[in-house]
Amino acid sequence: MRKSSFTLIELLVVIAIIAILASMLLPSLNKARETARKATCLNNIKEVGTAMMFYLDDNDGWYPRYANMPVLYNGAPNTLDSWSTVLAYNRQLGSYKPLLCPGRHGQLYAGLPEQDILKKVFKERTFTAFPSVWSQISYGINWQYLSYARLTQVRRPSETIQFAETVDTASGNGRGTRYVRATAHSSRNGDLAAMHGNQVVTGWVDGHVTSPSVKARDREAIYQSDPFRRGNYDGDIANHFDLK
């Protein structure tokens, strides 16, 4: 019997069919991967929000500063660089993982993977080492409204942002920042980040977490989009806080 085999034309046809099928499946795979990353970010901010609630319970409802937080560190006065450092040092936050968006995996700090540095710091509990690494985490606190504020002052906790995904657009390296501003700023540090499509992963003061869509990814226009145009991004702090 004569053995059949592929001709060159038939082989090229098969390769072309495989390429077409791959091109059809790739967008779905990318979408599924981005959905998984967003789900991780939602869980991250939920965990960070829970850690903050533990901190508030331990500190009579007072929020920490977003940066340069005075504390007793190993029995002596010291300053920790970020609110997240404070939560880690006080063991309200037990891991570095909730501080980093998976979409930023591989980001470097001083030539080393950022996650490796934070992992080392948590393991050895050397929270004053690599101080500026804490300023490059993926999620920022609403510092203009919550830094050294008291939880009982917040009038509308379900409409007041506590944490959101941020980006340092000034550096152009995609790093996050430890705080989010109430409006776009000339320094371009502390901008909101639509890392997952046109959605900004956001944690609110009452503990719920959402990924609201914004109308634009432009650094200025994003602040004019709902829900950021409403709530604590309306520019009037008196609408959200008892200032007495």
Backbone as CSV, one residue per row, in Angstrom:
resi,resn,N_x,N_y,N_z,CA_x,CA_y,CA_z,C_x,C_y,C_z
1,MET,0.839,-1.190,0.000,0.000,0.000,0.000,0.883,1.252,0.000
2,ARG,0.387,2.264,-0.667,1.140,3.512,-0.731,0.877,4.333,0.520
3,LYS,1.951,4.760,1.182,1.814,5.570,2.397,1.513,7.017,1.995
4,SER,0.435,7.573,2.592,0.066,8.964,2.299,0.852,9.901,3.203
5,SER,1.131,11.099,2.722,1.853,12.101,3.511,1.370,13.487,3.112
6,PHE,1.626,14.459,4.009,1.239,15.836,3.734,2.101,16.403,2.617
7,THR,1.459,17.107,1.720,2.220,17.911,0.762,2.546,19.239,1.427
8,LEU,3.425,19.997,0.825,3.808,21.298,1.373,2.605,22.221,1.460
9,ILE,1.751,22.189,0.429,0.560,23.056,0.404,-0.374,22.693,1.552
10,GLU,-0.573,21.373,1.735,-1.464,20.932,2.821,-0.902,21.352,4.182
11,LEU,0.389,21.256,4.359,1.023,21.659,5.620,0.827,23.151,5.873
12,LEU,0.997,23.951,4.829,0.800,25.398,4.970,-0.647,25.730,5.304
13,VAL,-1.592,24.975,4.722,-3.006,25.194,5.029,-3.284,24.901,6.494
14,VAL,-2.733,23.790,6.996,-2.921,23.434,8.406,-2.350,24.513,9.320
15,ILE,-1.131,24.990,8.976,-0.515,26.048,9.786,-1.365,27.312,9.765
16,ALA,-1.916,27.636,8.608,-2.752,28.838,8.494,-4.007,28.699,9.337
17,ILE,-4.617,27.502,9.339,-5.825,27.271,10.141,-5.500,27.413,11.629
18,ILE,-4.364,26.846,12.040,-3.957,26.953,13.455,-3.731,28.414,13.833
19,ALA,-3.101,29.176,12.943,-2.843,30.591,13.214,-4.151,31.367,13.350
20,ILE,-5.123,31.048,12.489,-6.423,31.727,12.556,-7.131,31.406,13.869
21,LEU,-7.124,30.124,14.244,-7.759,29.724,15.499,-7.075,30.393,16.702
22,ALA,-5.740,30.474,16.663,-4.998,31.110,17.753,-5.351,32.583,17.860
23,SER,-5.469,33.257,16.686,-5.803,34.685,16.704,-7.213,34.918,17.227
24,MET,-8.094,33.941,17.027,-9.467,34.054,17.536,-9.513,33.828,19.045
25,LEU,-8.651,32.933,19.531,-8.668,32.604,20.954,-7.882,33.592,21.804
26,LEU,-6.864,34.241,21.215,-5.976,35.107,21.987,-6.699,36.230,22.713
27,PRO,-7.640,36.967,22.077,-8.346,38.019,22.816,-9.114,37.479,24.022
28,SER,-9.714,36.294,23.865,-10.447,35.699,24.986,-9.496,35.324,26.121
29,LEU,-8.324,34.802,25.763,-7.339,34.439,26.785,-6.816,35.667,27.503
30,ASN,-6.559,36.734,26.737,-6.078,37.983,27.342,-7.137,38.582,28.267
31,LYS,-8.395,38.500,27.830,-9.483,39.024,28.657,-9.618,38.227,29.942
32,ALA,-9.502,36.891,29.835,-9.586,36.045,31.025,-8.433,36.341,31.986
33,ARG,-7.246,36.550,31.441,-6.086,36.871,32.280,-6.284,38.209,32.985
34,GLU,-6.807,39.216,32.266,-7.026,40.523,32.874,-8.123,40.469,33.929
35,THR,-9.141,39.638,33.679,-10.197,39.457,34.683,-9.622,38.856,35.962
36,ALA,-8.719,37.891,35.801,-8.085,37.275,36.974,-7.223,38.288,37.723
37,ARG,-6.503,39.130,36.996,-5.684,40.152,37.640,-6.546,41.152,38.395
38,LYS,-7.660,41.537,37.790,-8.552,42.480,38.473,-9.126,41.857,39.737
39,ALA,-9.492,40.577,39.663,-10.014,39.886,40.847,-8.978,39.862,41.966
40,THR,-7.702,39.671,41.601,-6.638,39.700,42.595,-6.533,41.081,43.227
41,CYS,-6.636,42.131,42.414,-6.573,43.492,42.941,-7.751,43.790,43.867
42,LEU,-8.931,43.311,43.502,-10.093,43.494,44.379,-9.846,42.833,45.734
43,ASN,-9.305,41.623,45.704,-8.992,40.920,46.952,-7.885,41.639,47.722
44,ASN,-6.899,42.175,46.996,-5.818,42.908,47.654,-6.342,44.094,48.439
45,ILE,-7.162,44.916,47.782,-7.662,46.119,48.455,-8.621,45.746,49.579
46,LYS,-9.366,44.656,49.407,-10.224,44.177,50.496,-9.378,43.809,51.711
47,GLU,-8.259,43.121,51.472,-7.380,42.713,52.568,-6.711,43.916,53.228
48,VAL,-6.293,44.882,52.405,-5.680,46.093,52.952,-6.707,46.878,53.776
49,GLY,-7.949,46.942,53.280,-9.004,47.627,54.022,-9.300,46.959,55.354
50,THR,-9.267,45.626,55.374,-9.474,44.892,56.631,-8.341,45.178,57.610
51,ALA,-7.099,45.208,57.089,-5.953,45.537,57.944,-6.091,46.938,58.525
52,MET,-6.590,47.879,57.719,-6.785,49.240,58.217,-7.849,49.280,59.306
53,MET,-8.892,48.470,59.161,-9.925,48.424,60.205,-9.338,47.921,61.523
54,PHE,-8.443,46.928,61.451,-7.757,46.456,62.665,-6.945,47.593,63.283
55,TYR,-6.263,48.361,62.435,-5.472,49.484,62.935,-6.380,50.512,63.612
56,LEU,-7.487,50.842,62.968,-8.419,51.822,63.538,-8.960,51.344,64.875
57,ASP,-9.279,50.054,64.980,-9.760,49.506,66.245,-8.719,49.658,67.347
58,ASP,-7.446,49.526,66.973,-6.361,49.608,67.957,-5.969,51.038,68.297
59,ASN,-6.450,52.004,67.506,-5.996,53.394,67.670,-7.156,54.373,67.788
60,ASP,-8.215,53.919,68.449,-9.352,54.794,68.765,-9.932,55.471,67.527
61,GLY,-9.867,54.769,66.390,-10.494,55.277,65.179,-9.670,56.257,64.375
62,TRP,-8.442,56.524,64.785,-7.601,57.484,64.061,-6.819,56.789,62.940
63,TYR,-6.859,57.384,61.750,-6.058,56.895,60.631,-4.591,57.290,60.831
64,PRO,-3.660,56.500,60.291,-2.264,56.926,60.305,-2.028,57.990,59.245
65,ARG,-0.896,58.645,59.319,-0.481,59.509,58.217,-0.221,58.655,56.977
66,TYR,-0.314,59.286,55.825,0.005,58.533,54.603,1.509,58.301,54.504
67,ALA,2.315,59.169,55.154,3.774,59.034,55.110,4.385,59.684,56.345
68,ASN,5.660,59.369,56.603,6.396,59.968,57.714,5.624,59.850,59.025
69,MET,5.269,58.619,59.338,4.445,58.336,60.516,5.330,58.133,61.744
70,PRO,5.197,59.009,62.777,6.005,58.832,63.991,5.483,57.649,64.815
71,VAL,6.389,56.757,65.197,6.014,55.575,65.981,7.131,55.242,66.962
72,LEU,6.814,54.360,67.898,7.851,53.729,68.709,8.261,52.459,67.980
73,TYR,9.462,52.451,67.458,9.960,51.318,66.673,11.064,50.637,67.467
74,ASN,10.802,49.379,67.841,11.748,48.631,68.681,12.104,49.395,69.953
75,GLY,11.072,50.032,70.530,11.239,50.700,71.819,11.802,52.100,71.749
76,ALA,12.082,52.612,70.549,12.652,53.954,70.418,11.845,54.765,69.406
77,PRO,11.809,56.102,69.579,11.095,56.937,68.612,11.698,56.795,67.219
78,ASN,10.837,56.674,66.224,11.298,56.541,64.856,10.203,57.032,63.921
79,THR,10.500,57.016,62.649,9.525,57.425,61.638,9.449,56.354,60.565
80,LEU,8.239,55.873,60.315,8.030,54.907,59.242,7.528,55.639,58.008
81,ASP,7.924,55.140,56.843,7.775,55.908,55.619,6.358,55.942,55.066
82,SER,5.531,54.977,55.412,4.224,54.884,54.757,3.189,54.281,55.692
83,TRP,1.913,54.548,55.406,0.823,53.933,56.166,0.914,52.412,56.091
84,SER,1.365,51.892,54.935,1.463,50.442,54.793,2.583,49.876,55.671
85,THR,3.663,50.647,55.856,4.728,50.216,56.748,4.204,50.099,58.174
86,VAL,3.349,51.047,58.556,2.769,51.039,59.900,1.894,49.801,60.101
87,LEU,1.060,49.490,59.110,0.192,48.310,59.223,1.019,47.033,59.293
88,ALA,2.109,46.991,58.516,2.976,45.814,58.536,3.696,45.684,59.879
89,TYR,4.241,46.798,60.379,4.989,46.766,61.635,4.091,46.358,62.806
90,ASN,2.848,46.813,62.786,1.905,46.490,63.860,1.191,45.156,63.652
91,ARG,1.569,44.426,62.594,1.044,43.100,62.278,-0.438,43.093,61.894
92,GLN,-0.989,44.251,61.567,-2.334,44.236,60.998,-2.288,43.700,59.565
93,LEU,-1.178,43.900,58.897,-0.963,43.397,57.539,0.170,42.380,57.602
94,GLY,-0.143,41.134,57.290,0.821,40.070,57.506,1.639,39.665,56.301
95,SER,1.379,40.256,55.139,2.085,39.853,53.924,2.260,41.059,53.012
96,TYR,3.288,41.008,52.176,3.532,42.066,51.198,2.614,41.933,49.986
97,LYS,2.054,40.749,49.761,1.334,40.479,48.519,0.149,41.401,48.266
98,PRO,-0.653,41.766,49.290,-1.789,42.652,49.015,-1.396,44.072,48.609
99,LEU,-0.112,44.395,48.637,0.333,45.745,48.291,0.701,45.898,46.824
100,LEU,0.700,44.783,46.070,1.181,44.827,44.695,0.151,44.294,43.719
101,CYS,-0.134,45.076,42.696,-1.016,44.649,41.608,-0.289,43.610,40.757
102,PRO,-0.920,42.486,40.414,-0.255,41.475,39.579,0.096,41.986,38.189
103,GLY,-0.575,43.038,37.742,-0.248,43.624,36.447,1.094,44.324,36.445
104,ARG,1.657,44.551,37.635,2.959,45.216,37.748,4.048,44.219,38.148
105,HIS,3.812,42.942,37.996,4.794,41.925,38.364,6.079,42.129,37.571
106,GLY,7.203,42.041,38.265,8.482,42.236,37.614,9.018,43.646,37.722
107,GLN,8.247,44.533,38.356,8.698,45.907,38.545,9.945,45.937,39.425
108,LEU,10.899,46.785,39.064,12.181,46.804,39.757,12.273,47.974,40.727
109,TYR,13.033,47.744,41.784,13.389,48.797,42.726,14.875,48.642,43.021
110,ALA,15.653,49.690,42.732,17.103,49.650,42.930,17.730,48.420,42.247
111,GLY,17.179,48.082,41.072,17.736,46.983,40.294,17.267,45.601,40.695
112,LEU,16.429,45.510,41.703,15.935,44.217,42.180,14.415,44.179,42.070
113,PRO,13.829,42.984,41.891,12.367,42.886,41.850,11.748,43.427,43.139
114,GLU,10.782,44.313,42.982,10.177,44.960,44.150,9.565,43.949,45.109
115,GLN,8.930,42.912,44.558,8.287,41.936,45.426,9.319,41.170,46.264
116,ASP,10.525,40.975,45.716,11.567,40.283,46.475,12.027,41.119,47.663
117,ILE,12.132,42.431,47.451,12.543,43.312,48.544,11.496,43.323,49.646
118,LEU,10.226,43.482,49.268,9.169,43.521,50.268,9.040,42.181,50.992
119,LYS,9.209,41.096,50.263,9.171,39.775,50.889,10.257,39.650,51.954
120,LYS,11.450,40.116,51.645,12.579,40.075,52.580,12.297,40.946,53.807
121,VAL,11.738,42.134,53.564,11.442,43.057,54.667,10.415,42.453,55.619
122,PHE,9.366,41.839,55.070,8.331,41.229,55.915,8.901,40.039,56.688
123,LYS,9.717,39.240,56.015,10.266,38.050,56.659,11.197,38.421,57.810
124,GLU,12.043,39.420,57.593,13.035,39.798,58.597,12.543,40.895,59.531
125,ARG,11.367,41.450,59.193,10.771,42.536,59.980,11.740,43.710,60.136
126,THR,12.338,44.072,59.026,13.252,45.217,58.987,12.562,46.351,58.233
127,PHE,11.551,46.932,58.860,10.659,47.841,58.136,11.244,49.223,57.881
128,THR,12.398,49.514,58.478,13.054,50.779,58.164,14.059,50.630,57.022
129,ALA,14.284,49.402,56.569,15.161,49.179,55.418,14.409,49.503,54.126
130,PHE,15.138,49.934,53.113,14.546,50.284,51.810,13.320,51.195,51.994
131,PRO,13.455,52.329,52.661,12.272,53.136,52.992,11.438,53.556,51.789
132,SER,12.083,53.924,50.679,11.297,54.451,49.562,10.560,53.379,48.774
133,VAL,10.851,52.095,49.034,10.107,51.050,48.331,8.630,51.103,48.706
134,TRP,8.349,51.597,49.912,6.958,51.682,50.378,6.173,52.760,49.639
135,SER,6.872,53.663,49.001,6.176,54.709,48.244,5.785,54.237,46.858
136,GLN,6.197,53.016,46.475,5.945,52.515,45.130,4.965,51.347,45.106
137,ILE,4.189,51.185,46.171,3.187,50.122,46.180,2.057,50.471,45.214
138,SER,1.197,49.512,44.936,0.203,49.693,43.870,-1.028,50.482,44.297
139,TYR,-1.283,50.564,45.591,-2.534,51.151,46.064,-2.251,52.331,47.000
140,GLY,-2.992,53.401,46.787,-2.765,54.598,47.573,-3.939,54.929,48.465
141,ILE,-3.634,55.522,49.622,-4.683,55.963,50.537,-5.149,57.358,50.125
142,ASN,-6.373,57.668,50.429,-6.951,58.976,50.139,-6.414,59.974,51.177
143,TRP,-5.170,60.390,50.969,-4.442,61.083,52.029,-5.001,62.453,52.362
144,GLN,-5.542,63.179,51.376,-6.032,64.528,51.657,-7.260,64.521,52.566
145,TYR,-7.952,63.393,52.605,-9.160,63.309,53.420,-8.970,62.457,54.664
146,LEU,-8.101,61.447,54.605,-8.036,60.470,55.698,-6.761,60.531,56.530
147,SER,-5.705,61.188,56.044,-4.463,61.223,56.808,-4.676,61.932,58.144
148,TYR,-4.510,61.175,59.230,-4.722,61.669,60.597,-6.162,62.121,60.843
149,ALA,-7.097,61.637,60.063,-8.515,61.885,60.339,-9.041,60.771,61.245
150,ARG,-10.249,60.965,61.743,-10.870,59.963,62.597,-12.057,59.346,61.877
151,LEU,-12.201,58.048,62.008,-13.256,57.335,61.287,-14.629,57.910,61.581
152,THR,-14.870,58.321,62.828,-16.188,58.848,63.206,-16.484,60.192,62.556
153,GLN,-15.476,60.829,61.964,-15.703,62.095,61.275,-16.279,61.900,59.876
154,VAL,-16.158,60.701,59.347,-16.593,60.459,57.971,-18.109,60.359,57.933
155,ARG,-18.725,61.268,57.256,-20.193,61.319,57.208,-20.781,60.268,56.271
156,ARG,-20.110,60.031,55.162,-20.652,59.124,54.142,-19.607,58.072,53.801
157,PRO,-19.408,57.109,54.682,-18.331,56.121,54.468,-18.496,55.286,53.208
158,SER,-19.740,55.033,52.779,-19.936,54.217,51.582,-19.648,55.000,50.305
159,GLU,-19.484,56.314,50.405,-19.231,57.160,49.241,-17.876,57.860,49.323
160,THR,-17.089,57.503,50.313,-15.791,58.132,50.501,-14.692,57.110,50.232
161,ILE,-13.834,57.411,49.298,-12.779,56.486,48.907,-11.727,56.388,50.011
162,GLN,-11.345,55.153,50.320,-10.285,54.913,51.286,-8.968,54.577,50.568
163,PHE,-9.035,53.629,49.625,-7.874,53.243,48.826,-8.284,53.159,47.360
164,ALA,-7.331,53.397,46.479,-7.559,53.188,45.048,-6.241,52.837,44.385
165,GLU,-6.343,52.213,43.227,-5.137,51.865,42.484,-4.560,53.138,41.866
166,THR,-3.265,53.308,42.026,-2.617,54.554,41.637,-1.457,54.299,40.687
167,VAL,-0.963,55.389,40.111,0.188,55.291,39.223,0.997,56.576,39.312
168,ASP,2.312,56.431,39.255,3.209,57.575,39.177,3.479,57.831,37.705
169,THR,2.647,58.664,37.094,2.778,58.906,35.659,3.959,59.807,35.340
170,ALA,4.528,60.451,36.354,5.684,61.314,36.117,6.908,60.488,35.742
171,SER,7.100,59.355,36.400,8.286,58.542,36.148,8.173,57.750,34.849
172,GLY,6.943,57.445,34.455,6.736,56.699,33.226,7.096,55.233,33.314
173,ASN,7.299,54.720,34.534,7.677,53.307,34.681,6.528,52.437,35.176
174,GLY,5.343,53.022,35.298,4.176,52.236,35.684,4.064,51.934,37.157
175,ARG,4.945,52.487,37.979,4.880,52.219,39.405,3.647,52.860,40.026
176,GLY,3.174,52.232,41.105,2.104,52.830,41.876,2.662,53.824,42.875
177,THR,1.778,54.430,43.649,2.174,55.363,44.702,1.372,55.067,45.959
178,ARG,1.887,55.502,47.110,1.257,55.173,48.386,0.040,56.034,48.697
179,TYR,-0.227,57.035,47.854,-1.381,57.892,48.111,-2.069,58.237,46.797
180,VAL,-3.327,58.591,46.924,-4.074,59.079,45.766,-4.564,60.478,46.104
181,ARG,-4.396,61.385,45.166,-4.831,62.765,45.371,-6.315,62.918,45.063
182,ALA,-6.894,63.987,45.561,-8.304,64.242,45.301,-8.522,64.809,43.899
183,THR,-7.493,65.360,43.302,-7.579,65.871,41.931,-6.260,65.579,41.234
184,ALA,-6.272,65.577,39.935,-5.029,65.412,39.188,-4.076,66.533,39.563
185,HIS,-2.803,66.218,39.677,-1.833,67.169,40.205,-0.706,67.366,39.202
186,SER,-0.107,68.549,39.260,0.944,68.863,38.296,2.150,67.932,38.418
187,SER,2.372,67.377,39.626,3.503,66.464,39.796,3.250,65.109,39.140
188,ARG,1.993,64.835,38.827,1.589,63.574,38.209,1.931,62.380,39.102
189,ASN,2.004,62.611,40.383,2.272,61.556,41.357,1.024,61.398,42.219
190,GLY,0.507,60.191,42.309,-0.724,59.978,43.036,-1.952,59.997,42.156
191,ASP,-1.762,59.868,40.841,-2.910,59.795,39.934,-3.633,58.457,40.100
192,LEU,-4.929,58.476,39.886,-5.693,57.241,39.807,-5.208,56.414,38.616
193,ALA,-5.301,55.099,38.742,-4.818,54.224,37.674,-5.935,53.308,37.208
194,ALA,-6.264,53.398,35.924,-7.192,52.448,35.317,-6.360,51.307,34.748
195,MET,-5.919,50.417,35.626,-5.001,49.348,35.241,-5.699,48.196,34.538
196,HIS,-7.003,48.099,34.699,-7.739,46.946,34.168,-8.819,47.455,33.215
197,GLY,-8.407,47.667,31.986,-9.331,48.273,31.042,-9.561,49.721,31.450
198,ASN,-10.815,50.108,31.543,-11.169,51.453,32.003,-11.721,51.410,33.421
199,GLN,-11.241,50.475,34.214,-11.745,50.307,35.571,-10.660,50.608,36.597
200,VAL,-11.061,51.279,37.676,-10.153,51.620,38.764,-10.574,50.820,39.999
201,VAL,-9.739,49.910,40.452,-10.044,49.126,41.644,-10.014,50.060,42.856
202,THR,-11.111,50.059,43.617,-11.316,51.062,44.656,-11.890,50.439,45.921
203,GLY,-11.327,50.816,47.062,-11.860,50.415,48.360,-12.445,51.626,49.063
204,TRP,-13.634,51.465,49.640,-14.348,52.567,50.268,-14.252,52.459,51.786
205,VAL,-14.516,53.565,52.463,-14.327,53.620,53.915,-15.183,52.592,54.646
206,ASP,-16.358,52.282,54.134,-17.227,51.332,54.832,-16.790,49.885,54.614
207,GLY,-15.743,49.663,53.808,-15.195,48.319,53.635,-15.523,47.652,52.322
208,HIS,-16.499,48.172,51.566,-16.813,47.496,50.311,-15.804,47.905,49.238
209,VAL,-15.625,47.028,48.255,-14.630,47.209,47.199,-15.316,47.100,45.849
210,THR,-14.980,47.992,44.940,-15.578,47.994,43.610,-14.491,48.218,42.562
211,SER,-14.876,48.069,41.313,-13.974,48.411,40.205,-14.757,49.280,39.224
212,PRO,-15.071,50.513,39.623,-15.911,51.373,38.783,-15.235,51.737,37.474
213,SER,-16.056,51.853,36.441,-15.552,52.266,35.132,-15.439,53.782,35.083
214,VAL,-14.461,54.242,34.357,-14.294,55.676,34.146,-14.445,55.967,32.660
215,LYS,-14.758,57.199,32.371,-15.064,57.565,31.001,-13.823,57.804,30.157
216,ALA,-12.682,57.933,30.813,-11.448,58.185,30.085,-10.272,57.722,30.923
217,ARG,-9.171,57.388,30.268,-7.962,57.008,30.988,-6.996,58.182,31.099
218,ASP,-7.356,59.313,30.509,-6.539,60.503,30.615,-6.448,60.946,32.067
219,ARG,-5.256,61.361,32.499,-5.012,61.665,33.903,-5.881,62.801,34.410
220,GLU,-6.268,63.747,33.555,-7.142,64.832,33.996,-8.601,64.404,33.966
221,ALA,-8.994,63.776,32.855,-10.405,63.459,32.667,-10.899,62.394,33.627
222,ILE,-9.999,61.536,34.107,-10.424,60.440,34.964,-11.053,60.950,36.259
223,TYR,-10.617,62.135,36.712,-11.170,62.694,37.943,-12.538,63.320,37.724
224,GLN,-12.902,63.524,36.473,-14.210,64.092,36.171,-15.249,63.008,35.901
225,SER,-14.839,61.736,36.014,-15.727,60.621,35.730,-16.399,60.131,37.003
226,ASP,-17.620,59.677,36.889,-18.273,59.015,38.011,-17.554,57.711,38.285
227,PRO,-17.421,57.271,39.562,-17.950,57.940,40.759,-16.986,58.949,41.358
228,PHE,-15.863,59.225,40.711,-14.878,60.101,41.325,-15.294,61.563,41.264
229,ARG,-16.116,61.897,40.285,-16.630,63.273,40.224,-17.544,63.531,41.410
230,ARG,-18.226,62.481,41.842,-19.069,62.591,43.033,-18.236,62.222,44.259
231,GLY,-18.890,61.999,45.359,-18.189,61.533,46.543,-17.069,62.465,46.962
232,ASN,-15.966,61.889,47.378,-14.897,62.714,47.919,-14.056,63.387,46.854
233,TYR,-14.402,63.208,45.587,-13.690,63.935,44.543,-14.500,65.115,44.022
234,ASP,-15.444,65.596,44.853,-16.175,66.792,44.446,-15.434,68.049,44.876
235,GLY,-14.283,67.873,45.550,-13.450,69.010,45.905,-13.860,69.726,47.178
236,ASP,-14.904,69.268,47.848,-15.360,69.937,49.067,-15.322,68.946,50.224
237,ILE,-14.296,69.048,51.050,-14.133,68.115,52.146,-15.265,68.216,53.161
238,ALA,-15.883,69.382,53.288,-16.950,69.574,54.259,-18.180,68.738,53.921
239,ASN,-18.302,68.296,52.669,-19.436,67.450,52.292,-19.298,66.036,52.841
240,HIS,-18.105,65.684,53.299,-17.844,64.303,53.705,-17.394,64.144,55.132
241,PHE,-16.989,65.244,55.778,-16.404,65.120,57.101,-16.978,66.145,58.066
242,ASP,-17.094,65.717,59.315,-17.308,66.655,60.398,-15.944,67.238,60.750
243,LEU,-15.806,68.525,60.565,-14.500,69.141,60.738,-14.279,69.682,62.146
244,LYS,-15.288,69.583,62.983,-15.140,70.095,64.354,-14.339,69.129,65.190
